[in-house]
Amino acid sequence: MLATTRTLPATGAGYGWEWKWDGARVGARLRADGQAKLDSRNDKDMTRTFPEIAAALAVALPGRRVAVDGEVVALDPATGAPDFGRLQHRLGTTATPALRAETPVSYILFDLTHLDDQPTTELPYTTRRALLTELGIVHPLLSVPPHQVGVDPHTLLELAKTHHLEGVVGKRVDSLYRPGRSPAWLKHALRNRIEVVVGGWTPGQGNRANTLGALLLGRPTPDTGDDGMGLRFVGAVGTGWTAATAGRLYQRITELASPTSPFAEPLPRLYTRQARWVRPELIGDVEYRSRTAEGYLRHPSWKGLREDKTLRDL
């Protein structure tokens, strides 16, 4: 179940309020024999990516059969807040001991969709939340943060800003769990963030001529086909990644090389002179300050690939 981006209501009445976590959405299913499977929101198997989370669930809930919904996060050591930029080092990988030590992760659980022999999707949000709390999960890699009912969401948003969190999420207290985007759940972020499709790239300059310079970004329009062709160009991003991340991105985009542009209109000449096109299969997360009159992102910064999303999610 996905939240809809909306402005905050005047009061928080009728909603349960949670923090908006800057991580990757992951559902987990635990069998009675202790075997756990993790999946992204687009059904990619994430168990080998986050094996420590699967193991933690088995330890915390021995003999139980549950399905839970939550967010895997990597914390910024300086602020203690989730940072998707750090998490991207783990996405799309098979975790090695060195990688797990370099970028530790934890799992924030915020919903329960199956409990032992019964689905819980037909129960109201507050009932599901109570059942999740009653599981009594205790493990250093797992947490079930409390939700707040009937509080002022604007005050919570100020608290989110103070503690370097991404924003807040409000869920109707009577909402059933329905897969897909729902107006019963709303989200409000503090920073401008957008999910984009990578449609091309330009090489670096000088001694970086054989490496990644910038990614060319697009958003789907009503005319965009299932193959991703017909994107609307929204700008380019060339900052926000480390050398290691740039290397991994370069490998991914060169594997997706295409002779044709996936954008609906010709790009500004600034980009077309050096543009290399790719099949529009990679989804990225970008933070930006504002938009130009043409709709291009101003001062964008790359946050990471969204391995848990596809073109249809945008």
Secondary structure, 3 states (H helix, E strand, C coil): CEEEECCCCCCCCCEEEEEECCCEEEEEEECCCCCEEEEECCCCECCCCCHHHHHHHHHHCCCCCEEEEEEEECECCCCCCECHHHHCCCCCCCCCHHHHHHCCCEEEEEEEEEECCEECCCCCHHHHHHHHHHCCCCECCEECCCCEECCCHHHHHHHHHHCCCCEEEEEECCCCCCCCEEEEEEEEECCCEEEEEEEEEEECCHHHCCCEEEEEEEECCCCCCCCCCCEEEEEEECCCCCHHHHHHHHHHHHHCEECCCCECCCCCHHHHCCCEEECCCCEEEEECCEECCCCCEECCEEEEECCCCCHHHC
